Amino acid sequence: MLGHVPPLPQQPQRSPFSGHMVVCGDDALAQRLAVELRYVYGERVTLVLPPGPDPRRPELPLTGRGRAAALFGRMSSAMSRNGGNGAGNGDSDTNAGVEAVRILQAPEPSDEALEEAGVDTAAALALVYDDDERNIRAALTARRLNPRVRLVIRLYNRKLGQHLETLLDQAAAVASPGLDQTALDASTTVLSDADTAAPALAATALAGSSKVIQAEGLLLRAAERTPPRDGQVADPGLCTLALLSSTTHDPAGTEGSDSSGDEGPRLLPDQTEVAAATGRGTVVLEAVSQSGPASPTPRMGGRGAPLSQIFSRRLRWSALGVGTAVLGLAVASTFTTGDDPLHAAYLTLLDLFAMGDPAIGDPTARQIIQLLSGVAGLMLLPLLVAGVLEAFGSLRTVSSLRRPPRGLSGHVVLLGLGKIGTRVLVRLRELGIPVVCVEDDPDARGIPVARRLHVPVVIGDVTQEGVLEAAKIRRSRALLALTSIDTTNLEAALYARSVKPDLRVTLRLFDDEFATAVYRTLRTAHPQALTRSRSVSHLAAPSFAVAMMGRQILGAVPVERKVMLFAAIEVAGHPQLEGRTVEQAFRSGAWRVLALDVAPTADRRPDLAAPVPPPQAPGAGTERPGGLVWNLHPGYVLQPTDRVVIAATRRGLAELLRRRGSLTHR
């Protein structure tokens, strides 16, 4: 079954030889990604969805195709309002075949479905099913049908993703011997929406937290700073990346999205805007550092447990007391009898276990020590029995989940231990934040992780009375409602706010209009409390879209409900960059050159990890890890052989890529 979405108003024509984009998936990420490619990058898109509604999401009233069409319709209407009167006759078959989004329904990404979607002539294919195995199977099929297609694959398993990426790149190199190294580097990209969204979601639980972008061997930290006081000037860091919303006078005046107007967040402002933005918080690039070796992937479980988890603290203190008594008796025996310390300790142990002979005829001091050792031995017997019983009990219950301890406060209540919740849990524990999880499925993906990390878990339906109370919601610092069901997240947030009005709340919501209404209502009702609404697919879609365009995406920083991207691109072929100075190449609200890769062209890698760089270019600034030069001099002229790291908005990066594509295929 096929469907079409009306063409994008005033969208530049794409060359028919440039290839189209194919997106295959079964959830919100596929729909968001298709929207991103179509309405931000102007690409021709074929969206492959399973027929009928997803039985795992019974709360959705629309089928996958119906929901996607509604999403495309809203975006098309928004673009019509922003772009003018439209493109004319967009309902004709010709325009539909060239410009519209094609929706194809197929139960599986089989050979027939991929061929019907046009994978054999596609420029890029995104496989974003929720099932890793289905994505791997489809990737192998697609590489066989079209060795040159650019693959972007969604995988939750990180280690498996690394091996799969290497395998598919090797297959592309063998099938297409003439493929250049740049195209080969971008031929396969494995991403995880959970890894992309988890840092942003975890950061919402912290006040004034930093946003960390991690590429291989490189850490970029962006910090959110409060507005300066009167007469003070805010520290711009390396550069100011964004101005936050102006909401001090109207708590419900903006939701931090594209529809916020002048009061909304402003990405990549110039110096004039920064100086004029009084009363606004900022996001600045604060530091760049070399990251250490990647930490090992946490095991999804564990058979053993440390001694501190087997024996209670009371029993450990009792054992320490008995040991101290034995040591004191051995020392006393040495000083009173003049015996050798080792021999005195040996005799003390024999007396302790009632294995020594009576000290008849020995000095009085020796007799007293023997009596005291016998008393210590009587104390040791119940201690040994208690230790054995407690060890058996701990080993029997080591696989059980912990309950929230009494007196717990200042923790984060995390609702949902699916893919996203599990990654957020790991991130919060890495930051040393106490967490209590709530999950209604005892077999959820994150339960083994919570057990291994010794995180308290409340098993129960959050909509039932008493579940949030069991998670100590009254004494918590924040609630992260991260289930895949919008209504469940909203119900939990509303109940938590009724219990604790000043609670920091973050909701995972899919629909933008619904999220905006919830955001404004909660901020109006509770202006003193912080409310955040986040969509995982909205956070992850830009990274997947840039990977499909063939660029190395370093990371994404959420700024309220907008997203700013960091990418490494070649200067050659970009008239907005080539031959211009760093100052001239800056476009407010679109892109900004942050760094220059000074590694030799032959040694450059997509992940920016490079050998020790040669002497820096004239006019450049401070050299930083990874073979990059930061704080570039505004007068440095960008050369065609340069590669730069840029911060860009979604539309700014789309403009760079789109113009280069039109030049290439002119």
C-alpha positions in Angstrom: 0.0 0.0 0.0 1.4 3.4 -1.0 0.7 6.9 0.1 1.9 10.4 -0.7 2.3 13.5 1.4 1.9 16.9 -0.3 5.1 18.5 -1.6 7.1 20.9 0.4 6.3 24.5 -0.4 9.1 26.4 -2.2 11.6 23.6 -1.7 14.6 23.6 -4.1 14.4 20.9 -6.8 16.8 17.9 -6.2 18.7 16.4 -9.0 17.1 13.2 -10.2 20.5 11.6 -10.3 21.3 12.3 -6.6 19.3 9.3 -5.3 16.5 9.3 -2.7 16.4 8.3 0.9 14.8 5.2 2.3 13.7 5.0 6.0 12.5 1.6 7.4 11.2 1.5 10.9 8.3 0.7 13.2 8.1 3.5 15.8 8.3 7.2 16.3 12.0 7.5 15.3 11.3 6.4 11.7 8.6 9.0 11.3 10.7 11.8 12.8 13.6 10.9 10.7 11.5 11.0 7.5 10.2 14.4 8.6 13.8 15.6 9.2 15.0 14.4 5.8 12.1 15.8 3.9 11.4 19.1 5.5 14.8 20.1 6.8 17.1 18.7 4.1 14.6 18.7 1.2 15.3 15.0 0.3 13.0 12.7 -1.5 12.0 10.0 1.0 10.4 6.6 1.0 9.1 5.6 4.4 8.6 1.9 5.0 6.2 1.1 7.9 4.6 -2.1 9.1 0.9 -2.4 8.3 -1.6 -1.8 11.1 -1.1 -0.5 14.6 1.7 -1.7 16.8 0.2 -4.1 19.4 2.8 -3.1 22.0 1.4 0.5 21.9 -2.4 0.1 22.3 -2.8 3.7 23.3 -2.2 5.0 19.8 -5.4 5.6 18.0 -3.8 5.8 14.5 -2.0 3.2 12.5 1.6 3.7 11.7 0.8 5.1 8.3 -2.0 7.3 9.6 0.2 8.7 12.3 3.0 9.4 9.9 0.7 11.1 7.5 -0.7 13.3 10.3 2.9 14.2 11.3 3.8 15.1 7.7 0.6 17.1 7.3 1.4 19.2 10.4 4.9 19.8 9.2 3.8 20.7 5.7 1.3 23.2 7.1 4.0 24.8 9.3 6.3 25.1 6.3 3.5 26.6 4.2 3.0 29.3 6.9 6.7 30.0 7.0 7.5 29.6 3.4 4.7 31.4 1.5 2.0 30.3 -0.7 3.3 26.9 -1.6 4.7 25.3 -4.7 1.7 25.3 -6.9 0.2 22.1 -8.3 1.6 19.6 -5.8 -1.1 17.0 -6.3 -0.2 15.9 -9.7 1.4 12.5 -10.3 4.6 14.0 -11.6 5.1 16.2 -8.5 4.1 13.4 -6.2 6.7 11.0 -7.8 9.5 13.6 -7.6 8.8 15.6 -4.4 6.4 13.9 -2.1 7.1 11.5 0.7 6.1 8.0 -0.3 4.8 5.7 2.4 5.1 2.0 1.8 3.6 -0.6 4.1 5.5 -3.9 4.5 5.5 -6.4 7.5 9.2 -7.0 7.1 12.2 -5.4 5.4 12.4 -8.3 3.0 14.2 -8.4 -0.4 10.9 -7.6 -2.1 10.1 -4.7 0.2 13.5 -3.1 -0.1 13.5 -3.5 -3.9 10.0 -1.9 -4.0 11.3 1.0 -1.9 14.1 1.5 -4.4 17.1 0.6 -2.3 19.0 -0.4 -5.5 19.1 3.2 -6.6 18.9 4.9 -3.1 21.6 7.2 -1.8 21.0 6.2 1.8 19.0 3.7 3.8 18.1 4.0 7.5 17.1 0.9 9.4 15.6 2.1 12.7 13.4 -0.8 13.8 13.1 -1.4 17.5 14.5 -4.9 17.1 18.3 -5.2 16.6 18.1 -8.5 14.9 15.6 -7.2 12.3 17.9 -4.2 11.6 21.0 -6.5 11.1 19.1 -8.8 8.8 17.9 -5.9 6.7 21.4 -4.3 6.6 22.9 -7.5 5.2 20.2 -7.7 2.6 20.6 -4.0 1.6 24.4 -4.3 1.3 23.9 -7.2 -1.1 21.2 -5.4 -3.2 23.3 -2.1 -3.4 26.9 -2.2 -2.2 27.2 1.6 -2.5 24.2 2.5 -0.5 24.9 4.5 2.7 23.6 2.5 5.7 22.5 4.1 9.0 21.6 1.4 11.4 19.9 1.7 14.8 21.4 -0.8 17.3 21.1 -0.9 21.1 24.1 -3.4 21.5 27.2 -1.2 21.2 29.8 -3.9 20.8 27.8 -5.8 18.2 27.3 -2.4 16.4 31.1 -1.9 16.1 31.6 -5.4 14.7 28.7 -5.0 12.2 30.0 -1.6 11.0 33.4 -3.1 10.3 31.8 -6.1 8.5 29.5 -4.0 6.3 32.4 -1.5 5.4 34.5 -4.5 4.3 31.7 -5.8 2.2 31.3 -2.4 0.5 35.0 -2.2 -0.2 35.1 -5.7 -1.7 32.0 -5.1 -3.8 33.1 -1.6 -5.0 36.9 -1.5 -5.3 36.8 2.0 -6.7 35.0 3.5 -3.7 37.1 6.4 -2.3 38.1 6.5 1.4 35.7 9.3 2.3 32.7 7.5 0.9 33.9 4.3 2.6 34.1 6.0 6.0 30.5 7.1 5.7 29.2 3.9 4.1 28.0 2.4 7.4 27.1 4.2 10.5 25.7 2.5 13.6 23.9 4.7 16.1 21.7 4.3 19.2 18.8 6.5 19.9 19.2 5.6 23.6 22.8 6.7 23.7 22.0 9.9 21.9 19.1 10.9 24.1 20.3 9.6 27.5 22.8 12.4 28.4 20.2 15.1 27.6 17.5 13.3 29.6 19.8 12.7 32.6 20.9 16.4 32.5 17.3 17.5 33.1 17.6 16.0 36.6 20.4 18.4 37.5 20.3 22.2 38.0 22.8 24.0 35.8 24.3 20.8 34.6 26.8 20.5 31.8 26.1 19.0 28.4 28.8 16.7 27.3 29.5 15.7 23.7 31.8 12.8 23.3 33.6 11.8 20.1 36.3 9.2 20.0 39.1 10.6 22.1 37.5 14.0 22.5 35.2 15.6 25.0 33.3 18.9 24.4 31.5 20.3 27.4 28.8 22.9 27.0 27.6 24.6 30.3 24.3 26.2 31.0 24.8 29.5 32.8 22.2 31.7 34.6 21.7 35.3 33.6 24.4 37.7 35.1 23.4 40.3 37.7 23.2 44.0 36.9 26.6 45.4 36.0 28.1 42.0 35.5 29.2 40.4 32.3 28.7 36.7 31.8 31.8 34.6 30.9 31.4 33.6 27.3 33.7 30.6 27.6 35.2 29.5 24.3 32.1 30.9 22.6 28.4 31.4 23.3 26.4 28.7 21.6 22.8 29.7 22.5 20.6 32.1 24.4 17.9 30.5 26.5 14.3 31.5 26.5 13.2 34.7 28.2 10.5 33.4 30.6 11.0 35.4 33.8 8.0 37.6 33.3 5.6 34.9 31.9 6.1 31.3 33.0 3.9 30.0 30.3 5.0 32.3 27.5 7.3 30.0 25.7 8.0 26.3 25.4 11.4 26.6 23.9 10.5 25.4 20.4 10.5 26.9 16.9 7.1 28.4 17.6 8.3 30.5 20.6 9.0 33.6 18.6 11.4 36.2 19.9 11.2 34.9 23.4 12.3 31.4 22.5 15.9 30.1 22.5 18.3 31.6 20.0 21.0 29.3 18.6 24.4 30.5 17.6 23.8 34.3 18.3 26.3 36.9 17.3 28.0 39.3 19.7 25.3 42.0 19.3 22.5 39.6 20.2 24.5 38.3 23.2 25.1 41.8 24.5 21.5 42.8 24.0 20.1 39.7 25.6 19.7 40.9 29.2 18.1 38.5 31.7 18.7 35.5 29.6 20.6 32.4 30.5 23.3 31.1 28.0 24.8 27.9 26.8 28.5 28.3 26.3 31.2 26.0 25.0 33.2 25.7 28.2 36.0 23.2 27.7 37.6 20.7 25.3 39.6 17.9 26.7 41.1 14.6 25.8 38.9 11.7 27.0 40.3 8.7 28.7 39.9 5.2 27.4 36.4 4.1 26.9 35.0 2.5 30.0 33.9 -1.1 29.5 30.3 -1.8 28.7 28.4 -2.6 31.9 27.5 -6.3 32.1 23.8 -6.9 32.0 23.8 -8.9 35.2 26.2 -10.7 37.5 26.4 -13.9 39.5 28.6 -12.7 42.4 28.3 -10.0 45.0 30.9 -8.3 47.2 31.2 -9.2 50.8 29.6 -6.0 51.8 26.4 -7.2 50.1 26.5 -10.7 51.7 27.2 -9.8 55.4 25.4 -7.0 57.2 27.2 -4.1 58.7 26.3 -5.2 62.2 27.9 -8.6 61.6 31.0 -7.1 60.1 31.4 -4.8 63.2 31.0 -7.8 65.5 33.7 -9.7 63.7 36.0 -6.7 63.9 35.4 -6.6 67.7 36.2 -10.2 68.2 39.3 -9.9 66.0 40.4 -6.9 68.0 40.0 -8.7 71.3 42.1 -11.7 70.0 44.8 -9.3 68.9 44.8 -7.6 72.3 45.1 -10.9 74.1 48.0 -11.9 72.0 49.8 -8.6 72.6 49.1 -8.9 76.4 50.5 -12.5 76.4 53.7 -11.3 74.8 54.3 -8.5 77.3 53.3 -10.5 80.4 55.1 -13.8 79.7 57.9 -12.6 77.6 57.0 -15.2 75.0 57.8 -14.8 71.3 54.9 -12.8 69.5 54.1 -15.6 67.0 54.1 -18.2 69.8 52.0 -16.0 72.0 49.5 -15.5 69.2 49.5 -19.3 68.5 48.7 -20.1 72.2 46.0 -17.4 72.2 44.3 -19.0 69.2 44.5 -22.5 70.9 42.9 -21.1 74.0 40.3 -19.3 71.9 39.2 -22.5 70.2 39.5 -24.5 73.5 42.3 -26.6 72.0 45.1 -25.7 74.5 46.0 -27.5 77.8 45.0 -25.9 81.1 47.7 -23.5 82.3 48.1 -25.3 85.6 51.3 -24.2 87.4 51.9 -21.4 84.9 52.1 -17.8 86.0 48.9 -16.0 87.0 49.0 -13.7 84.0 49.0 -16.7 81.7 46.1 -18.2 83.5 44.1 -15.0 83.3 44.8 -14.6 79.5 43.7 -18.3 79.0 40.4 -17.6 80.8 39.8 -14.4 78.7 40.6 -16.3 75.5 38.0 -18.9 76.5 35.4 -16.1 77.0 36.3 -14.7 73.5 35.8 -18.2 72.1 32.3 -18.3 73.5 31.6 -15.0 71.8 33.0 -16.4 68.5 30.6 -19.4 68.3 27.4 -17.4 67.8 29.2 -15.0 65.5 30.2 -17.9 63.2 26.7 -19.3 63.3 25.2 -15.9 62.4 27.7 -15.4 59.6 26.8 -18.8 58.0 23.1 -18.1 58.2 23.4 -14.6 56.9 25.6 -15.8 54.0 23.1 -18.4 53.0 20.3 -15.8 53.2 22.2 -13.2 51.2 23.2 -15.7 48.5 19.6 -16.7 48.3 18.3 -13.2 47.9 21.3 -11.6 46.0 19.2 -11.8 42.8 16.3 -9.9 44.4 15.8 -6.2 43.9 16.6 -3.7 46.6 13.8 -1.7 48.2 14.2 2.1 48.8 16.0 2.5 52.2 14.4 4.4 55.0 15.4 8.0 55.3 16.3 8.3 51.6 16.1 11.8 50.2 17.5 14.0 47.4 17.2 11.2 44.9 15.8 10.9 41.3 12.7 8.8 40.7 13.1 7.2 37.3 9.9 5.8 35.7 10.5 3.1 33.1 13.4 0.7 32.6 13.2 0.1 28.9 16.0 1.0 26.4 15.9 4.7 27.2 15.4 4.3 30.9 18.3 1.9 31.2 20.8 4.2 29.5 19.6 7.1 31.6 20.0 5.0 34.8 23.6 4.2 33.9 24.3 7.8 33.2 22.8 9.0 36.5 24.8 6.5 38.4 28.0 7.5 36.6 27.3 11.0 37.8 26.9 9.7 41.4 23.2 10.6 41.6 21.0 8.4 43.9 18.1 6.8 41.9 15.0 4.9 42.7 13.4 3.2 39.7 9.7 2.3 39.1 8.8 -0.4 36.6 5.7 -2.5 36.2 7.4 -5.3 34.3 9.7 -7.5 36.4 11.4 -8.8 33.3 12.1 -5.3 31.8 15.4 -4.8 30.0 16.8 -2.6 32.8 16.1 -4.8 35.8 19.4 -6.7 35.6 21.3 -3.4 35.3 19.5 -2.0 38.4 20.3 -5.2 40.3 23.9 -5.0 39.3 24.2 -1.4 40.3 22.3 -2.0 43.5 19.7 0.6 42.6 16.3 0.3 44.5 13.4 -0.7 42.3 9.7 -0.5 43.0 7.8 -3.1 40.9 4.3 -1.8 40.2 2.0 0.2 38.0 2.7 3.9 38.6 -0.9 4.7 38.0 -1.9 2.7 41.1 -2.0 4.4 44.4 1.0 4.0 46.7 3.6 3.2 44.0 5.2 6.6 43.8 4.9 6.9 47.6 7.0 3.7 47.9 9.6 5.4 45.7 9.8 8.2 48.3 8.5 10.8 45.8 7.9 13.3 48.6 11.6 13.5 49.4 13.0 13.2 45.8 14.6 16.0 43.8 13.2 15.1 40.4 11.0 12.8 38.4 12.0 11.4 35.0 8.9 9.8 33.4 10.5 7.9 30.5 8.0 5.2 29.6 6.9 4.9 25.9 3.3 5.8 26.8 2.5 9.5 26.9 -0.6 9.2 29.1 1.3 7.2 31.7 4.1 9.8 31.9 1.6 12.6 32.1 -0.4 10.9 34.9 2.7 10.2 36.9 3.9 13.8 36.5 0.5 15.3 37.5 0.3 13.0 40.6 3.9 13.7 41.6 3.2 17.5 41.3 0.1 17.1 43.5 2.3 15.5 46.2 5.2 17.8 45.8 4.4 21.0 43.9 8.0 22.2 43.5 9.3 18.9 42.1 11.5 19.0 39.0 9.7 17.0 36.3 10.8 15.7 32.9 8.3 13.9 30.7 9.0 11.9 27.6 6.3 12.8 25.1 6.0 12.1 21.4 3.6 14.6 20.0 4.9 18.2 19.8 1.5 19.9 20.1 0.6 17.7 23.1 4.0 18.4 24.7 3.6 22.1 24.2 0.1 22.1 25.8 1.4 20.0 28.8 4.5 22.2 29.2 2.5 25.5 29.3 -0.2 24.1 31.6 2.3 22.7 34.1 4.4 25.9 34.1 1.3 28.0 34.6 0.0 25.9 37.5 3.5 25.5 39.1 5.6 28.5 38.0 8.1 27.9 40.8 8.9 24.4 39.6 11.0 23.3 36.6 9.2 21.4 33.8 10.8 19.8 30.8 9.2 17.8 28.0 11.5 15.7 25.8 11.0 13.5 22.8 13.6 10.8 22.3 12.9 10.6 18.6 13.2 14.4 18.4 16.5 14.3 20.1 17.9 11.4 18.1 16.5 12.1 14.6 19.0 14.9 13.7 22.0 12.6 14.4 20.5 9.9 12.2 19.6 12.4 9.4 23.1 13.9 9.3 24.6 10.4 9.2 22.4 9.7 6.1 23.7 12.8 4.5 27.2 11.3 4.7 28.7 13.6 7.4 30.4 12.7 10.6 28.1 13.8 13.4 30.0 14.4 16.6 27.0 14.9 18.8 24.0 17.0 19.5 23.1 19.4 22.3 19.5 20.0 23.2 18.7 23.6 24.0 15.3 23.5 25.6 13.2 21.9 22.8 15.6 22.8 20.0 18.7 20.8 18.9 22.2 22.1 18.0 24.5 19.8 16.0 28.3 19.4 16.0 29.8 18.0 12.9 33.1 17.6 11.0 32.9 18.7 7.4 35.3 19.3 4.5 35.6 22.9 3.4 36.0 22.0 -0.3 32.8 22.4 -2.2 31.2 24.8 0.3 31.1 28.3 -1.1 29.9 29.6 2.3 33.2 28.4 3.8 35.9 28.1 1.1 38.1 31.1 0.7 36.4 33.0 3.6 37.8 34.0 6.9 36.5 32.4 10.1 34.6 35.6 10.8 33.1 35.8 7.3 32.1 32.1 7.4 30.0 32.6 10.6 26.3 33.0 10.0 24.2 33.9 13.0 21.5 31.3 13.7 22.9 28.9 11.1 26.5 27.7 11.7 29.7 28.6 13.3 33.3 27.3 12.7 34.7 26.1 16.0 37.9 24.3 15.2 40.3 23.3 12.4 41.6 19.8 11.9 45.3 20.2 11.3 46.0 16.5 10.8 47.4 15.5 7.4 44.7 14.7 4.9 45.8 11.1 4.5 45.7 10.6 8.3 42.3 12.0 9.0 39.7 9.8 10.5 35.9 10.4 10.8 36.1 10.2 14.6 38.7 13.1 14.7 41.2 10.8 16.4 44.5 11.8 14.6 48.3 11.5 15.1 50.3 14.3 16.7 49.6 17.3 14.4 52.2 19.3 12.5 52.8 23.0 13.4 49.6 24.9 13.4 48.4 27.0 10.6 49.2 30.8 10.7 46.7 32.8 12.5 45.3 29.8 14.3 44.6 29.8 18.0 45.0 27.3 20.8 45.9 23.7 20.0 43.7 21.2 21.7 43.5 17.3 21.9 42.7 15.3 18.8 44.8 17.2 16.3 42.4 20.2 16.4 43.0 23.9 16.8 40.4 25.8 18.8 40.0 29.6 19.3 40.7 30.2 15.6 41.8 33.7 14.7 38.8 35.5 13.0 41.1 36.4 10.1 42.2 32.8 9.3 41.2 32.0 5.7 39.7 28.5 5.3 41.4 26.5 2.5 39.7 23.8 0.3 41.9 21.2 1.9 40.8 22.1 5.4 38.4 20.1 7.5 36.5 22.0 10.2 34.4 21.3 13.2 31.2 23.4 13.2 28.3 24.0 15.4 25.1 24.3 13.4 21.4 24.4 13.6 19.5 21.7 11.8 18.4 24.0 9.0 21.9 25.6 8.8 23.6 22.3 8.3 20.9 21.3 5.9 21.6 24.4 3.8 25.3 23.6 3.7 24.7 20.0 2.6 21.9 20.9 0.1 23.9 23.6 -1.7 26.9 21.3 -1.9 24.7 18.6 -3.4 23.3 21.0 -6.0 26.8 22.0 -7.0 27.9 18.5 -7.3 25.2 17.4 -9.6 24.9 20.6 -11.7 
